Amino acid sequence: MRDYGIQLGVNPNTIMRSYETMTAAGIIYNKRGIGYFIAPEAKDIVLKQMREEFLEKELPEVVKKMKLLGVGLDEIKKSYEL
């Protein structure tokens, strides 16, 4: 961890917390004495987290701005061929 932190220019404690967070989320797992590996279901977990963050944080801001500007769903569908 220390060498990795130095290589990235990041505090080793930050690296360790990141690994702990990803392990707790099920994104990576540790094999003692060998190292960390990406979990088979990592992609699904990350996509689920990104989807939740989008729906809870980003989309409400987009909807608010759409209302402010008078942009409707039909206009969005037409512009982006949804």
C-alpha atoms as an extended CHARMM CRD file, in Angstrom:
* protein
*
        82  EXT
         1         1  MET       CA              0.0000000000        0.0000000000        0.0000000000  PROA      1               0.0000000000
         2         2  ARG       CA              2.8030000000        2.3720000000        0.8790000000  PROA      2               0.0000000000
         3         3  ASP       CA              4.5740000000        1.8840000000       -2.4700000000  PROA      3               0.0000000000
         4         4  TYR       CA              1.3050000000        2.2260000000       -4.3610000000  PROA      4               0.0000000000
         5         5  GLY       CA              0.5310000000        5.4460000000       -2.4810000000  PROA      5               0.0000000000
         6         6  ILE       CA              3.9410000000        6.8620000000       -3.3220000000  PROA      6               0.0000000000
         7         7  GLN       CA              3.5740000000        5.8480000000       -6.9710000000  PROA      7               0.0000000000
         8         8  LEU       CA              0.2060000000        7.6280000000       -7.1970000000  PROA      8               0.0000000000
         9         9  GLY       CA              1.1830000000       10.5300000000       -4.9790000000  PROA      9               0.0000000000
        10        10  VAL       CA             -1.5750000000        9.6590000000       -2.5180000000  PROA      10              0.0000000000
        11        11  ASN       CA             -1.4750000000        9.0730000000        1.2170000000  PROA      11              0.0000000000
        12        12  PRO       CA             -1.2610000000        5.2970000000        1.9160000000  PROA      12              0.0000000000
        13        13  ASN       CA             -4.1500000000        5.6530000000        4.3870000000  PROA      13              0.0000000000
        14        14  THR       CA             -6.3260000000        6.8910000000        1.5270000000  PROA      14              0.0000000000
        15        15  ILE       CA             -5.3690000000        3.8250000000       -0.5210000000  PROA      15              0.0000000000
        16        16  MET       CA             -6.1870000000        1.5300000000        2.3990000000  PROA      16              0.0000000000
        17        17  ARG       CA             -9.5730000000        3.1810000000        3.0060000000  PROA      17              0.0000000000
        18        18  SER       CA            -10.3810000000        2.8520000000       -0.7030000000  PROA      18              0.0000000000
        19        19  TYR       CA             -9.5820000000       -0.8560000000       -0.6450000000  PROA      19              0.0000000000
        20        20  GLU       CA            -11.6620000000       -1.2950000000        2.5280000000  PROA      20              0.0000000000
        21        21  THR       CA            -14.6070000000        0.5330000000        0.9400000000  PROA      21              0.0000000000
        22        22  MET       CA            -14.4420000000       -1.5530000000       -2.2420000000  PROA      22              0.0000000000
        23        23  THR       CA            -14.0940000000       -4.7620000000       -0.2110000000  PROA      23              0.0000000000
        24        24  ALA       CA            -17.1010000000       -3.8690000000        1.9470000000  PROA      24              0.0000000000
        25        25  ALA       CA            -19.1250000000       -3.1490000000       -1.2180000000  PROA      25              0.0000000000
        26        26  GLY       CA            -18.1590000000       -6.5320000000       -2.7010000000  PROA      26              0.0000000000
        27        27  ILE       CA            -16.2730000000       -5.0140000000       -5.6340000000  PROA      27              0.0000000000
        28        28  ILE       CA            -12.9360000000       -6.5850000000       -4.7170000000  PROA      28              0.0000000000
        29        29  TYR       CA            -11.8450000000       -9.3680000000       -2.3970000000  PROA      29              0.0000000000
        30        30  ASN       CA             -8.5820000000      -10.2020000000       -0.6630000000  PROA      30              0.0000000000
        31        31  LYS       CA             -6.7370000000      -13.4950000000       -0.8310000000  PROA      31              0.0000000000
        32        32  ARG       CA             -4.3690000000      -13.4350000000        2.0990000000  PROA      32              0.0000000000
        33        33  GLY       CA             -0.7500000000      -13.4010000000        1.0570000000  PROA      33              0.0000000000
        34        34  ILE       CA             -1.6280000000      -13.0600000000       -2.6290000000  PROA      34              0.0000000000
        35        35  GLY       CA             -3.4210000000       -9.7430000000       -3.0270000000  PROA      35              0.0000000000
        36        36  TYR       CA             -6.6920000000       -8.1340000000       -4.0490000000  PROA      36              0.0000000000
        37        37  PHE       CA             -8.8230000000       -9.3100000000       -6.9380000000  PROA      37              0.0000000000
        38        38  ILE       CA            -11.8820000000       -7.9820000000       -8.7410000000  PROA      38              0.0000000000
        39        39  ALA       CA            -15.0410000000       -9.8190000000       -7.7230000000  PROA      39              0.0000000000
        40        40  PRO       CA            -16.9680000000      -11.5580000000      -10.5300000000  PROA      40              0.0000000000
        41        41  GLU       CA            -20.0610000000       -9.4370000000       -9.7850000000  PROA      41              0.0000000000
        42        42  ALA       CA            -18.0880000000       -6.1600000000       -9.5240000000  PROA      42              0.0000000000
        43        43  LYS       CA            -19.4750000000       -4.6840000000      -12.7420000000  PROA      43              0.0000000000
        44        44  ASP       CA            -23.0820000000       -5.2500000000      -11.6480000000  PROA      44              0.0000000000
        45        45  ILE       CA            -22.3900000000       -3.7580000000       -8.2050000000  PROA      45              0.0000000000
        46        46  VAL       CA            -20.7210000000       -0.6540000000       -9.6450000000  PROA      46              0.0000000000
        47        47  LEU       CA            -23.4780000000       -0.1400000000      -12.2400000000  PROA      47              0.0000000000
        48        48  LYS       CA            -26.1300000000       -0.4810000000       -9.5260000000  PROA      48              0.0000000000
        49        49  GLN       CA            -24.3470000000        2.1160000000       -7.3720000000  PROA      49              0.0000000000
        50        50  MET       CA            -23.9820000000        4.4820000000      -10.3400000000  PROA      50              0.0000000000
        51        51  ARG       CA            -27.6630000000        4.0480000000      -11.2480000000  PROA      51              0.0000000000
        52        52  GLU       CA            -28.7740000000        4.7850000000       -7.6710000000  PROA      52              0.0000000000
        53        53  GLU       CA            -26.5440000000        7.8730000000       -7.4970000000  PROA      53              0.0000000000
        54        54  PHE       CA            -27.9120000000        9.1190000000      -10.8290000000  PROA      54              0.0000000000
        55        55  LEU       CA            -31.5360000000        8.6030000000       -9.7950000000  PROA      55              0.0000000000
        56        56  GLU       CA            -31.0850000000       10.1290000000       -6.3370000000  PROA      56              0.0000000000
        57        57  LYS       CA            -28.6870000000       13.0140000000       -7.0210000000  PROA      57              0.0000000000
        58        58  GLU       CA            -28.2350000000       13.8670000000      -10.6910000000  PROA      58              0.0000000000
        59        59  LEU       CA            -31.6750000000       13.2900000000      -12.2040000000  PROA      59              0.0000000000
        60        60  PRO       CA            -33.5270000000       15.5670000000       -9.7660000000  PROA      60              0.0000000000
        61        61  GLU       CA            -31.2160000000       18.4170000000      -10.8280000000  PROA      61              0.0000000000
        62        62  VAL       CA            -31.8510000000       17.6610000000      -14.5090000000  PROA      62              0.0000000000
        63        63  VAL       CA            -35.6310000000       17.5870000000      -13.9520000000  PROA      63              0.0000000000
        64        64  LYS       CA            -35.4710000000       20.8650000000      -12.0430000000  PROA      64              0.0000000000
        65        65  LYS       CA            -33.5560000000       22.5110000000      -14.8900000000  PROA      65              0.0000000000
        66        66  MET       CA            -35.9490000000       21.0500000000      -17.4890000000  PROA      66              0.0000000000
        67        67  LYS       CA            -38.8850000000       22.6130000000      -15.6290000000  PROA      67              0.0000000000
        68        68  LEU       CA            -37.0930000000       25.9380000000      -15.3700000000  PROA      68              0.0000000000
        69        69  LEU       CA            -36.3270000000       25.9820000000      -19.0960000000  PROA      69              0.0000000000
        70        70  GLY       CA            -39.6560000000       24.5440000000      -20.2000000000  PROA      70              0.0000000000
        71        71  VAL       CA            -38.1140000000       21.4570000000      -21.7870000000  PROA      71              0.0000000000
        72        72  GLY       CA            -40.5240000000       18.5300000000      -22.1110000000  PROA      72              0.0000000000
        73        73  LEU       CA            -39.9490000000       14.7990000000      -22.3650000000  PROA      73              0.0000000000
        74        74  ASP       CA            -41.1250000000       14.7840000000      -25.9890000000  PROA      74              0.0000000000
        75        75  GLU       CA            -38.3860000000       17.2530000000      -26.8740000000  PROA      75              0.0000000000
        76        76  ILE       CA            -35.8010000000       15.0960000000      -25.1260000000  PROA      76              0.0000000000
        77        77  LYS       CA            -37.0050000000       11.9400000000      -26.8970000000  PROA      77              0.0000000000
        78        78  LYS       CA            -36.9300000000       13.6950000000      -30.2520000000  PROA      78              0.0000000000
        79        79  SER       CA            -33.4570000000       15.1370000000      -29.6900000000  PROA      79              0.0000000000
        80        80  TYR       CA            -31.9000000000       11.8770000000      -28.4930000000  PROA      80              0.0000000000
        81        81  GLU       CA            -34.0340000000        9.3310000000      -30.3640000000  PROA      81              0.0000000000
        82        82  LEU       CA            -35.1040000000        7.4910000000      -27.2050000000  PROA      82              0.0000000000
